[in-house]
Amino acid sequence: MAPTVMPADSIMFNAPVKARASDVNVFYGAKQALMGINLDVPEHNVTSLIGPSGCGKTTFLRCFNRMNDIVDGCRVEGSITIDGVDIYARNQDVVQLRARVGMVFQKPNPFPKSIYENVAYGPRIHGMAANKRQMDEIVIESLTRAGLIDEVKDRLDSPGTGLSGGQQQRLCIARAIAVKPELILMDEPCSALDPIATAKIEELIDELRNNFTIMIVTHSMQQAARVSQRTAFFHMGELVETGLTEQIFTNPKDTRTQAYITGRIG
């Protein structure tokens, strides 16, 4: 049975394209991991990337902040643009790119610093606050947006690593949004969390899309149906099908998508 999807009136139709992948190929040495990927990522939407393990979802996600650059032997071909600008251009400042493109990983990874300093780290590096008052405002706003402020407001000097798993992941989200990125990448952000913490993260994702464009890799089709407006199905390094989440789950065009959704492959 296909997962229940959100109602169509919650989807931003005709949203402008925030990011675009055109004919993207990725190689690890001689092995090709992604083949000719074309995908538009609409602004202020959540786009889910689904598919079996090893199909290229995370590799594709990492193309958008050039994290594949640090993998030995990895080569990216094709074009990826954000707001029409090629992020693989020779004059692209990768540090600035990663300020524009936030990343939340599968396992919460707070820095071994205080809760406050976890959030302040990025804004401090990028010179976003002229004084402590401005930094305080950024930290409080980020923790508020991440739905964490009420739980930590009295212990901002405590270690971020002392929080629960779900709280740590929301701290990592606060850290990501503190530098005001335009695009947020999430690589299975709930896979290490319990159902209650997962529900909080999913609610947060739905709120964040009002201010950010989000791409999320998930193995959970139910999660993709709950949080995303658009879904892209990957299989064996190919983008098989993409479209509105409701259409992908209720009326897929490709037999491979149908087989995955119904559990016959994957």
N, C-alpha and C positions, 0 to 999 in steps of 0.2 A: 504494500500500500504506500502511495506517495505521501510525503510529509504534508501537513497542513501549512499553507502559505499565508502570508499577511494579505489583507484586503488590498485591492488595486488602488483604492483612493489614498493609500499611504505612500504611493510611489510617485517620485518626481518625474513626470513625463517630459520629454523634450529638453532634458537638462543639458547644458553645454558640456562638451567633452573636456575633461580636466587633463587626462593623460591618454596617450595613444601608443600602442605597439604596432609596428608595421614590418611584416616579413622578418620577424625575430628568430634567429637560429642561435642556439647555445651549444658549445662543444666543451667537453672535458677531455683534453688531449684529442685523440682520434675519435672518441665516442660522441655522437650527437645526442644531446639530451632534449632539445626543443627544436621543432621543425616548422618553420614558416608561420609563426604565431602572429595573428592580426586581432587586436582587441582594443575597443574604445572603452575608457573608464569615465562614466559621466560624473559631473560635479555633484557633491552633496548627496551621493548615493552610496550604499554599501554594495560592493561587488564581491561575491563569493567565488572562490576557485575550488572546485570539487573534483574528485577522481581517485582512482586507486593509489596506493602507496607506490612511490617511484615513478609517477607519471609526469613529473616536471612542474608541479604546482609551486613548490617552494623555490625552485630554481628560477621560475618566471617572476615570482614576487620579488626576489632579491635583485632582479634586473633594474627595478625602479629606484633603488638607492645605490646601485652599483656595488653591492656587497660581494657580487661574484668577482669583482676586481681582485679581491684578496685571496682567491682560490687559485693555487698553482695550476697552470695549464688550462684555465677556463678562458674561453673566447666567446664574445657576444658579437653577432652580426645583425644587421638590420637597423631599424630606427625606433627609438623610444623618445617621445616628446612629453613635456609637461607645459601646458599653456603654449603649445606650438614650438617650444624651444627644445632642440635635440640635447638630451642630457649626456650623450656620449661624444659631444663635440670636443675638439682638442682644447678649447679654451674654457671648458666647464670646470669650475671649482668644486671638487667633490665634497669638501667640507661644507660649503654653502648648500650644496645639493642635499646633503644629509640633514641639514637644518630644516629644509623645506619638506623633506620626506621622513616622517617619524617611523620608528620600527618597534613593534612589541613582539617579543619572542615567545616560543612555546612554553618555556619554563621561566617563571618570574626570576629576574636577575637584578635586584636592587644593588646599588653600590654599597660597599662596606662603610657607609657614612650615615649621618642622621637622616631622618625623614626630610627635614628642611633642606639639607645639602643635596640629597638625591634630586629634588626638584629644581634647586637653584643652579645645579651644575651646568646645564646647557645654556641658560640665559647669561650666566657669568662668562662662559667662554666666548659667547657671541656679543658681549657688551650691551645687553638689552636693558640693564638697569644702571642708572647714574648714581644711585645711593641705596642705602639699606631699606628705606621706606618703599622705594619702587620694587626692590627685590622681594620684600615681604608681600607686596600686592600680587606680584606674579605667582609666588608660591601658593598663597591662599586661593587665588583664582583657579590655579591649576588643580589643586587638591579638591576644590569645590566642584569643578567640572568633572573630575574623576570620581565623584561621589564618595570621597574619603574623608573630607574635612571634619565631619562630626565625630568620626572615630579616632582621629589623631590630633585634634587641635590642642589638647593639653599635654602632648608629648612629642612635639616637633623636634626636640633635641635627642629623642631616643633613636636607636639604630633602626634603619629600614628593614634590616634582616630579622628583626624581632617580631615583625608582623606575621599574621597568618598568610597562607598561600594566596588566598583570594585578595587580601589586602595588599600583599606585595605586588600582585599583578596590577591592581588599580594604581599603586604607587608608580609602577613602571609606565602606565598610561599617562599619569600626571606628569611624569618626567618627559615623556614624548611630546605632550601638547604644550609644555611650558615654553618651548621655543617657537610656538605658533606655526606649526607646519601646515602645508596646504594639503598634503596627502599622508595618510597613516596606513602603514602596512602591518598586518597582524598575522603571524604565523601560528596557527592553532593556539590561540591565546587561552583557551579553556581546557586544553587536554589534560593538564595536571591538576585541575580543580574539581572540587566536589559539586554536586548539583546546585546547592544554594549559592555558592560563589559564582558558578557558571551563569545562573540566572541574573545575578547582579551585573556581571560583565556584559551580558547580552542587552540588558536594559540600558547600560551605559553606552554601548555601541549605537543603539537607536537614537539616543540623545545627541551623541557627538556628531552624527551625520548632518545635523543642522548647521554645524560650523566647519566640518572637515569632510573631505572625500576619503573613503575607507575601502581598502582591499583586504580581504580576509581569506586565508587558507584554512579549510576545515575538512576533517574526515566525517563530520556529522552532517548528514543531509538534513536532519531535523533542525540543526542550528542554522544551516544555510537558509532554510525556508523561513525560520523565525526572524533572522536579522537582516537579510539582504533583499535589495530590490532587483538586482541583476545577478545571474549565475553563469559561470563559464565551466564547462565540463572538459577536463583533460583526460587523455588516454594514450599511453605509450608515446609521450612527447609531442602529441598533436592536440591542438584545440579543436575538439570535435564539434562543439556547439555552444553558442552563447545567446542569451536573450533574457527577457523578463523572467524572474524566478518562478512566477506562477506558470508561465508557459513551459519552462524547462521541466518542471515537476509534474505537470498535468497533461501536457501535449508535446513531448519532445519530438523533434523532426528526425533524429538519427536513431537507428536501431541500437547502437552502442550505448547511447544515453539511456534509452529505455531499459536496456539490460542492466545497466549499473543501478538505476533507480529502483528496479525491482529485485536487485540482489543476485542477478544471474552472473554478473562479473564483478570483480573487485574484492 
